[in-house]
Amino acid sequence: MIAARTSLARRGLGVAALVIAACATLAAPAAQAWEPTAPVELVVPAGTGGGADQMARFIAEMVKKHKLMAQPINVVNKTGNSGAEGFLDVKAAQGDPHKLIITLSNLFTTPLATGTKFTWQDFTPVQMMALDQFVLWVNPKSPFHSPKDVLDAMRSLPPGALKLGGTGSKQEDQLITVLLETAGSTRLTYVPYKGGGAVAKALAAGEVDMTVNNPIEGQKLWHEGALRPLCVFDGAPLDYHDKIAGAMSWNDLPTCMSFGIPVQYLMLRGIFMTPGATPEQVAFYVQLLTKVRAAPEWKSFMAQGAFRQQNLAGAPFVDWLDRAESFHRVLMREAKFMAPNANTVAAATPPAAQATAKK
C-alpha cells in the first residue's frame, strides 16, 4: 500500500511492552525459553505461486536448511473467499502457538470487501518482513513498449476494450486497476485469477493485455522472455542493479508516476500469530525470523523480488498497521468495493481478541 505511518499510542505502548517482555524472556536460561513442540503451520491466504506463497515457502526452506528450529514449518494455502478462509482459520485457533499466517494487504481489503468479521487486531503481530512492489506488465508481443503507450490506448480505445488480469476481486490488483482507470479516464475489463502465479501465466499466454503483478511473480517469465515490465508503481526506481533479462535490471524500470500515472502502492508481507500468543512465544518467532533475514540467501531473495527492505516489529509495526487499515478503508470506499456491512466489522471484533492484539 502507499507507505503510511501514524501514531498509535493506545496500542503501540501495549505491543512495545509485549516485545520488551519477550526480549527479557529470550535473555532467560535456555531451559525456560519457549519453543515449538509440534510442526508449525504457516497459512497463506492466497494462491500458490504468488508473492505471499513464495515468501512463505522461502521462510520454511531457510528454517529447514539452516536448522533454525527443531520443528518443521508446513506451508498451507487457504484461499477461499479472497483469503478469508485462511484468516478465519487462524483467528479461530486462539492460543495455538503452532499456527502462523503470512499476510498481504488482503488483511485489510478482504474484511472490507466481504464483510467477514475480522480485522488485523484479531491477530498477534510478529514482524513485517518487507514491502512488496507492483509492476505494470505486458506480453512481449504487445504493441505497448512504454506506460505512455498504455495510457494512449486506454484513452483512444472504447471503454473495456483492454483486459487487465489480477489476483482475486476487490483486492490490491483491482484497486490499482481502478486507479489506472482514473489516470486514463476510461474503464478496463478486470479479469480475476486465483493467484499471482496464475495471473503471470495468463499474461504470458495472451489471455489479458496487461497485469500489475508483484516483481517476484513475473521475474522468471521476464528472464525467459515471456513477459515485459513497463514501470513500477513506486515513487522512485527500484534499487536493484543485477541484470534480469538481457541488459535490463529492476533499476532500469521507470516509475509509472513519471509517465503521468499517479499511482504509488506498496503491499505488506508480514507474519502474525493467533490471538492469545504469549510474550515468550512472540519472542521465539521474532528471533526465528530475524535469523531468516540474516541468512545469506535472504539478500538474493530480496533482490529477486525487488522488495523494499523494511522490517518492523512491536509498536512501530502496530502503528503502521493502524494507518494502513485506515488508508485502505478510504481507498475501498472510493472504489465502491465496500461490503454493505463492512463498517460493522471492526465493531464486531470480540473484546477478548481486541485485548490480545493490544497487549
N, C-alpha and C positions, 0 to 999 in steps of 0.2 A: 504494500500500500504506500501512499505518499508518506515519506518518512515523517513521523509525528512524535512530538514529545509534550507532555504536560505534567503538572504536579498532581500527586495523589496521596496526600499525607495520610488520609484516613486509612488506606490500605497499605501504602508504602512502608509506613513505620512498622506495621504488623509483620510484613514479609521480611523487612530488614531484621527484625528481632528473630524471626524463624531462621534466617540464614546465619546470624551470629551464633544462635544456639547450635545450629548444625555444625558450624566450624569448630565450636567448642567440643562437640561430640567427636569430630574427627581427631582432635588432639588427645582424646582419651585413649587408654590402652587398647590394643587391637582386640583383645578378648571381649571388650564391651561394645565394640563398634558393630552396627547392624550391617548385614549384607544379605542378599537374596539366598533363600534356601530351596528355591524351585526355579525352573526355567522362567524367564521373563518374556511376556508377550508385548510386542511393540505394535500397536494398532495404527494402520494407515487409513484415514478416512477418505481415500481416493484410490483410483485405479492403478494397476501395475504399469510400470514404465514411465510414470510421471515423476516430477521433481521430488515430491514427498516420498514416494516409494523408493526412488533411487537413493535418497539420503538415508532413509531408514535401513535399507539393506547394506549400505556402506558402513553405517554405525555398527550393525550386527557383525559384519565381516571383520571390522577392526577389533572389536571386543574379542572375537574368537582368535584371530591371527596373533594378537599381542597378549592373549591370555589375561585380559584386564579384569575378569571376574570368573569365578568358578562355574557359574551357571550360564547357559547359552541365552541369546536373545532370539526369539522367534518372531518374524515379521508376518503380520496377518492383515490383509486388505479387507476393509468393511466399508463398502462404497454406497450402500443403499440410501436413497432419499438425500442425494447431494452430500453424502458423508455423515448424515445424522445418525445412521446405524452405528458407526464407529464411536461417535461422541456419546451417544446414549449408553452404549455398552460400557464405556469407561466410567461414565457418571454413575451407573448402577453398581459398579464394583467398588463402592466406597470402602476404604480401609485396606484394599488389596495392594500391597506394595510390589507385587509381581506383574503389574499391568501398567504400561505406559502408552502414550499416544503422541505421535508426531503431528503437529498442526500446521496447516497453511491458513490462508485468510478465510477459508470457509468456516473457520472457528467463529467468525463474525457474520459472514453472509448467509450461512445455512439457517440459523435460527430466525434471522430477519426475513428470509425468502420463504421459508416453510412454516414458520410459526411454531416449530419444535421447541419444547420448553427446556432450553439450556442456554447458558452464557459461559464465557471464559471463566467466570468466577466459580463455576461448578467444579473446576479442576484445580489442581495444585501446580502452579508454575514452577518449572525447574530451571530451564535455561533456553534463551534464544541462541540458536546455533549459527544463524546467518540470515540475511535478507536476500530474496531471490528476485532477479530481474525479469523483465518481459521484453521480447524482441518481436518485431514485425517481420514475418517470414513469407516468402513466396516460393513457388516452384521454379526451378531453373529455366523452364521453358516459357515462363510468364513474360509478357511484354513489359512488366514493371521492373525497372532497374534502379529506382530510387523512390523514396517516400513521396516525392513530388509527382511521380507518375501515378502512384496510387490515389493521391488527392485529386489529380486532374481527372482520372477515370471516375472516381466517386461523384464528381461534380458534373460530368458530362453524360454518364450513363443513366438509364432510368433507375429510380429507387428500387432497391432489392436485387439489382442485376448482379452484383458481386456477392460471392459467398465467403463468409469467414467462419472457419471451424474453431471450436473451443471446447474446453472441458466443462461438462455439465451445463446447467441452466441457472441463470441469475447468480452466477458466481463471478470470480475475478475476470475470466476471459470475456464474459458477456458485458461486464461493467466497462472494460476497456473498449469493447465494441461500441457501446453507447457513446463513449467519449470521442471515438473516431467518427461516428456518425455526426456528432455535433460539429467537429472540425471540418467535415466535408459537406455539411448541410444536406445530408441525404440519409437514406436508410440502407443498411446492409442486411443480407439474409444470414442469420446466425444459425450454424449447424452444430448441435451439441454432440459430443462424444463422451465416452465413459472415463477417459483419462488422457493425460498429456501424450503418452506414447502413441495412442490410437490417433490423436489429432495430428501428430507429426507424420505418421504413415499415410493418413488421408490426404494431406497436402502433397506428399511425395507421389501419390497415386493420381493426383489431379482431380480429386473429388471436390475440393474447395479452391478458392482463388488465393486465400491468404490465411494466416493464423497469427496468434500472439503468444506462441509457446515460450516457456522459460528456456534460457540458453542450453541447460543440460538436456532438455528434451529434444533439441534439434541438433546438438553438436555432432553426433555420429553421422547423421544423414547429411549434414553440411560438409563434413570431411569427405564423405563418399560422393559428393556432388549431386545429391538428391534434393537438397533444399538450398535456398539462397536468403540470407538475412539482409534486411534493408536498413533498420535503425533500431535503437534501444530506447525504451520508454523511461529514461532517467535524465537528470539534469546535466550530466557530464558523461563523456565517453568511458567505457569500461577499461579499467586499469590492468588489462591482461594482454601481454605482447607476444606470446608464443603463437606461431602460425598454426592455424586450424585447417584451412583449405587454400592450397596454393600459397600465395604471398599474403593472404589475409589473416589477421588476428581479430580477437574480440575488440581490441582497441581501435581497429580501423573502422568500426561501425560508427556512423554519425548518430547524434541524438535525434529522435523524432521531433523534438521541440525545435531543432534548428531548421526544420523544413515546414514550420507552421502548424505542427500537430501538438498543441499544448497539453500533453498528457505525460505525467510522471507518476509511475505506480510501482511500488515495491511490495513483495509478499513475504509474510512471515514463514520461517522454518524454525519451529520451536518444539521443545519437549515438555510434556506435562505428565503429572501423576494423577491418580484417582483422588477424589475427595477424602479427607481424613488422613493424609500422609503425615507421618511424624517428622520432626526436625532431623532425626538420625537417618531416616530413610531418604529424605530430600538431600541431605549432605552426601550420602553414598553416591547418588546419581549425579550430583553436581561434580563430585570428584571423578566419577567414571567418564562423564562427557568431556571434562577438562583434559583427561588423558587421551581421549579420542582426538580432540583438536590438536593435541601436542604430537600425535603420530606423524611421521614424515609424509604419509600418504594423504593427510588432510590438505596440505598445501596444493597438491596436484588435483585433488577433488574440487577444491575451491576454484582453481584456475580452469578446470574442465567445464564447470558450470557457470563461470563468470559471476560468482556470488559477490555481493557486498559483504565483506567480512566484518560483521557487527555482532558482538557477543554481549548478552545481558543476562543478569540473574538478580534475584532479590528485589528490592524496592524499585530500581531503575526499570526492570522488566515489567513489573506491575504497572508502573507509571506509563510505560509505552503501550501496554495492552489496553489500558483505560482510554487513552487518547485514540488509539486505533479503532476501538469499538465505536467511539463517538463519530469518528470520521466516516466509517462505513455505514453507520445509521443514516447520516446525511446523504451519502452517495447513493445508497439503496433507495432512499425516499425520492431523490431527484430522478432516478432512473425508473421509478414506479415499479420497483421489484419487491416492495414490502408486502408481506402477507397481511391480511386484514387483522389478525390477532397478534402481529409481531410486537406491537407496543406493550402487550401484556406479558411478553416472555420474561423480561427481567423481573417483573413483579412476582412472577410465579416461581422463581427460584427458591427452593426450600431454605428457611433461615439457617439450618444446620450447615448446608452447603456453602452459604454465604460466609458463615463464620469460619469455616475451614479455609476458604480462599483468602480471608483477611488476616488469618493468624500469622 
